[in-house]
Structure formats: structure tokens, C-alpha cells
């Protein structure tokens, strides 16, 4: 079975072993979490805001630093949408440079800096009091273009077209499955704690790019793991949407009968 799976993904033995271990580990964590949610004790009601514990020293320090930097950026008359577009341009530039220098370490570290603009635009919008619906929409669209460009250049430079295609389609379906559900029912943007959302995908990708020079099996193994887990997450969101839509339909029927 190992040899058949290795031939299927067209990878060396080290990459195949890493992929099997990683997928097995992540699946086991998700299964254990699902079992705990189903049979474990129900969580106690949330405490009121006055009783909730305060943030840690590290959290307070990080929040203060981010707020000060965002406040400085906001004072420069830079709009959040401009920051979003700058982030897009930076990702495109990094992808173009990677196609030239083909250094995965430089690509991974530069992507971290470029993707930081994903968080900066929202912080600046709140600091300026200029949050808009279109700003949120633009941010989501730019996120998709950033991921497409990133995996496209990875497929081109590293000749990993199949796995790059699987990762990007899984990422797009993960986002679309929640966006489409929002057309049918009200959706809490932070109420979908699924397995591999965008921040986790980018963290694992950049980690693999940075470590590729010393661990040649890490990047191809991580790409195949991302391919599997993104489609797993997309399926997870289909199931979540089905349950939420059925619940909304049931409540609607009860209200009409009442």
C-alpha cells in the first residue's frame, strides 16, 4: 500500500512517510475533537465581560505594539483599501522574484512580510473608523488572488503542477463553501472553526518554504498534506452548511406553524 501511494503522489519515500504521518496526526486530532464535542461535557455558559480573565502580558504587549504601529499608519492618510492593494502587489512581486531566484527560503520569509498586510488593513480601518462593507469584500477577493499567484509560481518553479492545482482548488472551495452558505442563511464570520482556514494554510506553507533548504522532503510533503487537508476542510464546511441550513429550515417551518 505504501508503494502504491508513493507512486500515486509521485514523491520520494521520505516525503511519502512525512505525508502519511502528518495526515494521520491531523485526522486523529480532528476525530478526537469531534468525539469530545459529541460525547464530552457541555461547556458552561460564557462569563460576563466583567468576569472574564484579562489577556496575558505577551498578548497585551503585542496588542499595544500593533495598535501603535497601526495608529501611526492611520495618521499618514493611508486608506485600508490602499494597504490591501499594496499587500497584493507585494505578493505578486515576491512571486515574480521567486520565479527568477528560485530560493525557497527568501520566498517564504518575504511572503510572511507581504501577508502581514492582511491583518494591517483591518487594524488601520478600525483605528481610522473607516471600516466599510466593500473593504471587507475587497480584502476577501485580494486574499484569493494572493493564494492563486503563490501556488501558481510554486507549481511553475518547482514543477509541482498537480499538487499546486489540488491545494488551490481546495483553498478556493473552502472559502466558497462558507460564502455560498451566507447567501442562504446568516453566517457568523468567526463561527466556522474548521480544520485548515487561510491563516493555518499560510503558516504551514511559509514554514515549509523556509525549511526546504535543510529538509528537502518538507515542502513537497507539506504541499500534499495541504492538498488533502484543504479538500477535507471544504467537505467539513459542506457538512456544516447542510446542518445549519437544515436547522434554519426547521425553525422556519416551526415559526410558520406557530
Beta strands, then each sheet from edge to edge (+ up, - down):
end
